[in-house]
């Protein structure tokens, strides 16, 4: 376990040097709850700024206090209007840069477009583009949480602190699931196996992996470099040479590697957005004898009809953090629970501002975590 002790942080949270300014770049008031929690833990007031949309849908930012020579932390939680959220952040960062801020640190708990971090046919690596835009606007440091792929850190030419929400989710399992010792950690696909293994080893539990379900957009089937379209043979340098075509994959029937009969199944992942794969996994686990099913994820996007589908499914509880606001979804589905992670973000801000080491927040985190 590598959870940050609340008593230790509580004793030092308000000790910050002068020259810290905390802004929220959201024009949507429902997205400011996390910012207020962080400011309360740090013992500072939110900076004065106006962020709003013009009648022509242009974004306007007006900073209403001096930031000259100060460390500016801009907290941006992603709303449903992702592109507006990005523009709000970029414009505020640039406004702080042109106002002579000493440093501009972005606090973006959920990094948008993080799923688009690989080349897809004739597409583009959008997360790389977004990273370049943030750096060009004037960002000098980034604090984020559970990037979809850790390699996204390499898209930036500034320091990136990729914090982990797993200590808080592990703590929830231990405190809110009374018979968690009878649980098994489940990866809904082989791609999630490393995360499931990390949870299982820290909780001293078994692991199960579901294999053979319908593959999503991140599968190798759509990764490919199939341009021009595939053909059985492609002419090489000489007409008599034939280049063999790679044999296409064929998904096997759904199987569960591991015993879930008579156990609590805890499915872990980093993002829960389109819930179809989670619902299919829950049905499979129910058929294999699991008597309770929990879903644990860092980022709860819960788009479209996700709350209704979860409410009608075999899933007993969905636990996500407040990196993304989802109060409306919680009203639609009582099964959705929230874990607050403002504590670790506040401590990261305090340490960066005071020039302290960040290693304390990454204790016991391995390469595969």
C-alpha positions in Angstrom: 0.0 0.0 0.0 1.3 3.5 -0.8 -1.5 5.7 0.4 -0.5 9.2 1.7 -1.4 9.4 5.4 -4.1 12.1 5.8 -2.8 13.1 9.3 0.6 13.9 7.9 -0.7 15.9 5.0 -3.2 17.7 7.1 -0.5 18.9 9.4 1.5 20.5 6.6 -1.0 21.4 4.0 -1.4 25.0 4.9 2.3 25.7 5.0 3.0 27.4 1.7 5.3 30.2 0.8 3.9 33.5 -0.6 3.5 34.1 -4.3 1.1 31.2 -5.1 -2.0 31.9 -7.2 -4.7 29.3 -7.8 -7.0 29.7 -10.8 -9.9 27.6 -12.2 -10.1 27.9 -15.9 -13.6 26.5 -16.1 -16.5 28.7 -17.3 -18.9 25.9 -16.2 -19.6 26.2 -12.5 -20.3 22.5 -12.1 -16.6 21.8 -12.9 -15.2 24.1 -10.1 -15.9 21.8 -7.2 -12.5 20.1 -7.3 -10.8 23.5 -7.5 -12.6 24.7 -4.4 -11.6 21.5 -2.5 -8.0 22.0 -3.4 -8.0 25.7 -2.4 -9.6 24.8 0.9 -6.9 22.2 1.7 -4.2 24.6 0.8 -5.7 27.4 2.9 -5.7 29.9 0.0 -8.4 31.8 -1.9 -9.2 31.1 -5.5 -7.7 33.7 -7.8 -9.9 36.3 -9.4 -10.6 35.6 -13.0 -13.5 35.7 -15.4 -13.9 32.9 -18.0 -16.9 33.1 -20.2 -18.2 32.5 -23.7 -19.0 35.4 -26.1 -22.3 35.3 -28.0 -20.3 34.1 -31.0 -19.0 31.2 -28.9 -15.5 32.6 -28.6 -13.8 32.1 -25.2 -12.7 35.1 -23.3 -10.4 35.1 -20.2 -9.9 38.2 -18.0 -7.4 37.8 -15.1 -8.4 40.3 -12.4 -5.3 40.3 -10.2 -1.6 40.6 -10.6 0.4 37.4 -11.4 3.7 39.1 -12.0 6.6 37.0 -10.6 4.2 34.4 -9.0 3.7 30.7 -9.3 0.3 30.2 -11.1 -1.5 26.9 -10.8 -4.4 26.5 -13.3 -6.8 23.8 -12.4 -8.8 22.5 -15.3 -11.3 19.7 -15.0 -12.8 18.4 -18.3 -16.4 19.1 -18.9 -18.6 17.4 -21.6 -17.6 20.2 -24.0 -14.0 19.0 -24.2 -12.9 21.4 -27.0 -14.1 24.5 -25.1 -12.4 23.2 -22.0 -9.1 23.0 -23.9 -9.4 26.5 -25.3 -10.2 27.9 -21.9 -7.0 26.4 -20.6 -4.8 27.5 -23.5 -6.1 31.1 -23.4 -5.6 31.4 -19.6 -2.1 29.9 -19.8 -1.2 32.4 -22.5 -2.8 35.3 -20.5 -0.6 34.4 -17.5 2.5 34.1 -19.7 1.9 37.6 -21.2 1.3 38.9 -17.7 4.8 37.9 -16.6 4.0 35.0 -14.3 7.1 33.3 -12.9 5.8 29.8 -13.7 2.6 28.4 -15.0 1.6 24.9 -13.8 -1.4 23.1 -15.3 -3.3 20.8 -13.0 -5.3 18.6 -15.3 -6.5 15.5 -13.5 -7.9 13.9 -16.6 -5.8 14.7 -19.7 -8.3 15.0 -22.7 -7.7 13.1 -25.9 -5.5 10.7 -24.0 -7.0 7.7 -25.8 -5.8 9.2 -29.1 -2.2 8.6 -28.4 -1.5 6.1 -31.2 -1.6 6.3 -34.9 -4.9 5.0 -36.4 -4.8 4.4 -40.1 -4.9 7.9 -41.6 -5.6 9.6 -38.3 -3.2 11.5 -36.1 -1.8 11.3 -32.6 -4.0 14.0 -31.1 -2.6 13.9 -27.6 0.8 14.8 -29.0 -0.7 17.8 -30.8 -2.4 18.9 -27.5 0.8 18.6 -25.6 2.6 20.8 -28.1 -0.2 23.4 -27.9 0.0 23.5 -24.1 3.8 23.9 -24.2 3.6 26.6 -26.9 1.0 28.5 -24.9 3.4 28.8 -22.0 2.8 25.9 -19.7 6.0 25.2 -17.6 4.9 22.1 -15.7 2.0 19.7 -15.7 0.3 17.8 -12.9 -2.1 15.0 -14.1 -3.4 11.7 -12.9 -3.4 8.2 -14.4 -2.6 9.0 -18.0 -4.2 6.4 -20.3 -0.7 5.6 -21.5 2.3 6.6 -19.4 4.3 7.3 -22.6 2.2 10.4 -23.2 4.6 12.1 -20.8 7.2 11.9 -23.6 5.0 14.2 -25.8 5.8 17.1 -23.5 9.1 19.1 -23.3 8.3 20.2 -19.8 8.2 18.3 -16.5 5.1 16.1 -16.1 4.0 14.6 -12.8 1.6 11.6 -13.4 0.0 11.0 -10.0 -1.8 7.8 -9.1 -5.3 7.4 -7.8 -4.9 3.8 -6.9 -4.0 4.5 -3.2 -7.5 6.0 -2.7 -9.2 3.2 -4.6 -7.4 0.6 -2.6 -8.4 2.4 0.6 -12.0 2.4 -0.6 -11.9 -1.4 -1.2 -10.5 -2.1 2.3 -12.9 0.2 4.1 -16.2 0.0 2.1 -16.2 -3.7 1.0 -16.5 -5.6 4.3 -15.7 -9.0 2.9 -13.1 -7.9 0.3 -10.8 -10.7 1.4 -13.2 -13.0 -0.6 -12.7 -10.9 -3.7 -10.8 -11.4 -6.9 -9.4 -8.5 -9.0 -10.5 -8.8 -12.6 -9.0 -7.4 -15.8 -11.8 -7.0 -18.4 -9.2 -7.6 -21.2 -5.6 -8.7 -21.3 -4.6 -5.0 -21.9 -5.8 -4.2 -18.3 -3.9 -7.2 -16.7 -1.0 -5.1 -15.4 -3.3 -2.7 -13.5 -5.3 -5.7 -12.1 -2.0 -7.4 -11.1 -0.9 -4.2 -9.2 -4.2 -4.1 -7.3 -4.2 -7.8 -6.5 -0.6 -7.8 -5.2 -1.2 -4.9 -2.9 -4.4 -6.4 -1.5 -3.0 -9.9 -1.4 -5.9 -11.2 -3.6 -6.2 -13.4 -6.7 -6.5 -12.2 -10.2 -8.7 -13.1 -13.2 -8.5 -12.0 -16.8 -11.4 -12.0 -19.3 -10.2 -12.9 -22.8 -12.1 -13.0 -26.1 -14.6 -10.2 -25.7 -15.4 -7.9 -28.6 -12.4 -5.7 -29.0 -12.7 -1.9 -28.7 -11.1 0.9 -30.7 -7.7 0.3 -29.0 -7.3 -3.2 -30.4 -4.7 -4.2 -32.9 -7.4 -4.8 -35.4 -7.8 -1.1 -36.0 -4.2 0.0 -35.3 -2.9 -0.9 -38.6 -1.0 0.3 -41.4 -3.5 -1.0 -44.0 -2.8 1.7 -46.6 -3.3 0.8 -49.4 -6.1 -1.7 -48.5 -5.0 -5.2 -47.8 -4.5 -7.7 -50.6 -3.4 -11.3 -50.5 -0.1 -10.5 -52.2 1.6 -7.2 -52.9 4.0 -6.9 -55.8 7.6 -6.4 -54.6 10.6 -5.1 -56.4 10.5 -7.9 -58.9 7.2 -9.4 -60.2 8.3 -12.9 -59.3 8.6 -12.0 -55.6 5.5 -12.2 -53.4 5.3 -10.7 -49.9 3.0 -12.8 -47.7 0.2 -11.1 -45.9 -0.1 -11.3 -42.1 -2.8 -13.7 -41.1 -5.7 -11.8 -39.6 -6.6 -12.3 -35.9 -9.6 -14.4 -34.9 -11.1 -13.7 -31.5 -11.6 -16.8 -29.4 -14.8 -17.4 -27.4 -15.1 -15.5 -24.2 -13.2 -17.2 -21.4 -12.3 -16.2 -17.9 -8.8 -17.1 -16.8 -9.1 -17.5 -13.0 -11.7 -18.6 -10.5 -14.5 -16.2 -9.7 -17.1 -18.7 -8.5 -18.6 -17.6 -5.1 -16.3 -14.6 -5.0 -16.6 -10.8 -5.2 -15.4 -9.6 -8.6 -13.7 -6.2 -8.7 -13.0 -5.0 -12.3 -10.3 -2.3 -12.4 -9.5 0.1 -15.2 -8.3 3.7 -15.7 -11.3 5.1 -17.6 -15.0 4.2 -17.7 -16.7 5.9 -20.6 -18.6 3.7 -23.0 -19.8 1.0 -20.5 -20.6 -1.7 -23.1 -17.4 -3.7 -22.4 -17.9 -3.4 -18.6 -21.5 -4.6 -18.9 -20.4 -7.6 -21.0 -17.7 -8.4 -18.5 -20.2 -8.2 -15.6 -22.5 -10.6 -17.4 -19.7 -13.1 -18.0 -18.6 -12.9 -14.4 -22.1 -13.4 -13.2 -22.4 -16.5 -15.3 -19.2 -17.8 -13.8 -20.6 -17.5 -10.3 -19.5 -14.1 -9.0 -22.1 -12.9 -6.5 -21.1 -9.2 -6.3 -19.5 -7.1 -9.0 -17.7 -3.8 -8.5 -16.1 -1.5 -11.1 -13.2 0.7 -10.0 -11.8 3.4 -12.3 -9.9 6.6 -12.0 -11.8 8.7 -14.6 -15.5 8.4 -14.8 -16.5 10.0 -18.1 -19.8 8.0 -18.1 -21.0 9.4 -21.4 -24.3 9.1 -23.1 -26.6 6.5 -21.5 -24.0 5.0 -19.2 -25.9 5.8 -15.9 -29.0 4.1 -17.1 -27.2 1.1 -18.5 -25.2 0.7 -15.2 -28.4 0.9 -13.2 -30.0 -1.9 -15.2 -26.9 -4.1 -15.3 -25.5 -6.8 -13.1 -22.9 -4.4 -11.7 -23.5 -3.7 -8.0 -21.3 -0.5 -7.7 -19.2 1.8 -9.8 -16.5 3.6 -7.9 -14.7 6.5 -9.7 -12.7 9.6 -8.5 -13.7 13.2 -8.9 -11.1 14.0 -11.6 -14.2 14.6 -13.7 -17.5 16.0 -12.4 -20.3 13.5 -12.5 -22.9 14.7 -10.1 -25.7 14.5 -12.7 -24.8 10.9 -13.4 -24.9 10.1 -9.7 -28.4 11.4 -9.5 -29.4 9.2 -12.4 -27.7 6.1 -11.0 -27.3 5.6 -7.2 -24.7 2.8 -7.9 -22.1 5.4 -8.8 -19.8 6.3 -5.9 -17.1 9.0 -5.7 -13.7 9.0 -4.1 -12.1 12.4 -3.5 -8.5 12.8 -4.7 -8.1 16.5 -3.9 -5.7 15.6 -1.1 -2.9 14.3 -3.3 -3.4 17.2 -5.9 -3.1 19.7 -3.1 0.0 18.2 -1.7 1.6 18.1 -5.2 0.8 21.8 -5.6 2.3 22.6 -2.2 5.5 20.7 -2.9 6.1 22.2 -6.3 5.5 25.7 -5.0 7.8 25.2 -2.1 10.5 23.5 -4.2 10.2 20.2 -2.3 10.8 16.7 -3.7 7.8 14.9 -5.3 9.2 11.5 -4.6 7.0 11.2 -1.4 3.9 11.0 -3.6 5.4 8.2 -5.7 6.5 5.8 -3.0 6.2 2.1 -3.8 5.2 2.8 -7.4 6.9 0.5 -9.9 7.5 0.8 -13.5 4.4 -1.1 -14.4 2.0 0.8 -12.0 
